[in-house]
Amino acid sequence: MGATTHNFKKGDFVEGDDNRFFFILTDRITGDYYDWAGVTKAWFTIKRNYSDDDTEAVFQVNTVDDATQIKTDHPTADEGNIWFWIKAAECKTWAAFGAMYYDVQVLKDGLVNTLVEGTIPFGHESTKASA
């Protein structure tokens, strides 16, 4: 299964805000919702440069270690849904990075596959409120 590309536009997400991502993934050939059965781990990664190593990622969560920030069963597991949450404190300075690269990968039936990838710019926030 090849990756779907989705590029976000400037203003979709703002640094210093709680940012939530929600994808409804479908099989590119059949059009059916992505089947999460057999997935043992899913990752959401954001990098400044496409070629950066995972250890250099600006942000990375996975379903094993970060269950409150990444879910594959919200609202239900049978509709191809995957949801990510970047907390406000984690992205306070991201607008300075310009467009960054992200992907969603899964470990399913022993194979790693990229499901969606693209670019994501974060806009500057005007109000610097924290509570």
N, C-alpha and C positions, 0 to 999 in steps of 0.2 A: 504494500500500500504506500503510495507516494504521499508526500506532505502537501497539504493545502497551504497556500500563501495568503496571509491577511495582513495588510499594512494599515496600522492605525494612523489617524491624521492628528496634526498638532491641535491641542485643545481637548482631545478625548480624555486625557488624564493630566492631572495637575500635581506637581511636586508638593509634598507636605500635606496632601489630602489622603484619606483612606480611599484607596482605589481598588475596585473589584472588577474582575474580568470574568466573563461568562461565555463559554463557547458551546454550541450545539454541533457536535461532530457527526458527520455522515460518511459513509463509504463512498468514495468518488466514482466507483463503477456501478454499484447497485442503487445508491441513493438512500439505502437503509441507515437508520441510526447506528452509530458506532457501538459495537458490542463490547462492554467492559468485562465480560466473563473471561477469565484467564489472565487478566491484568494483575500483576503482583506489586507493581510500583509505577507511579506516574510522576513526572517532573515538570515544573514550569521554571524556566531559566531566562534571565535577562543579562545581556553582556554589552559592554561598550563597543567592542569590536567582534565581528563575526568569528574570527579565528582565535579569540581568547580561549584559554583553557577553562574548564569549569571552576577551578580554584580561583580564577580571576573574575568570576561572575559578579555583577553588581547585586544580583538577587537570585536566589534559587530556593524553591521549596519542593518537597515531595510528599507523597501520600503516606509514607512510612514514618518519617520524622516530624512532619509538620501538619498533622491532621486538622488543625484548626484553620489553616490557611489554604488548603487545597482539598477539594471534595469531588468525587465522581458520582455521588448519589444525591445531588441536590438539584431539583427537587426529587427526581427519581433516577435510578440507575439505568433504566431501560430506554431513555430518550437521548442517549449520546452526550449527556451534559457533563461538563467539567467546569469548575468554579475555582477562582484564585482570589486571594485577598492580600494586597500589599498595604501594610499599616503606615499611617502618616509619618511616624518617626523614622521609618526605613527609607523614605524617598524624599527627604527634605532638600537635597541638592541636585536632584537628577536633571533638572532643566538645563543645567550647564553642560551636560554630556551630549546634547543634541539627540538625534535619532539613534536609538539603540536597537539591538537585535534580540528577539525572543524566540523561544520554541517550546512546544509541548511534546515531550517524549514519554513513551510507555515501555515497560517491560512486560511482554505478553507471551505466554507459552515459551519462555526462554529466549525470546528475540526482542531486541531494542528497535523501536520504530519511532520516527518523528511524525506526528500527526498534523501539526500546524506550525508555521513559522512566519516571521515577518519582521517589520520594523515598528518601533513604538517611541514616539517623542513625548516627553513630558513638558507641559507648559509651566511658566512661572506662576506662583500664587501671588495674589495682591495682598490678601490679609494673612498674616502670619500667626493666626490663632492656634492654640494647642489645647484649650479646654474651655 
